[in-house]
Amino acid sequence: MPKYIVKEGILDKFLGGVFTAIGKRSGKKVIKKLAFDPELQKMAKKADDTLKDIEKHIEDHKKRDPEWAAEFEKIKNL
């Protein structure tokens, strides 16, 4: 039996903090602080890489298709 209890709120705050930091482009700092858990560190790195891929995809589409860029700006400002 575990000696500690993990409440959902604590887990939500932790994961929310990790993804918020990655979203604010502080992924390398988060990855460095997660050194205590290599598996979690690997997942955070994958999330950071995915964010970079999404940003690259959006920028490529903006350059190729001005209509798509206009639609993206409408959605982004919601």
URWOHU-V361997 format. One line per field, one symbol per residue. phi: phi as a letter, one per 40 degrees, with the letter a starting at -180 (. if undefined). A space follows every 10 residues. Layout:
BEGIN
phi=???
END
This chain:
BEGIN
phi=.ccbbbcccc cccccccccc ccccgbcccc ccccccbdcc cccccccccc dccccccccc cdccbccccc cccccccc
END
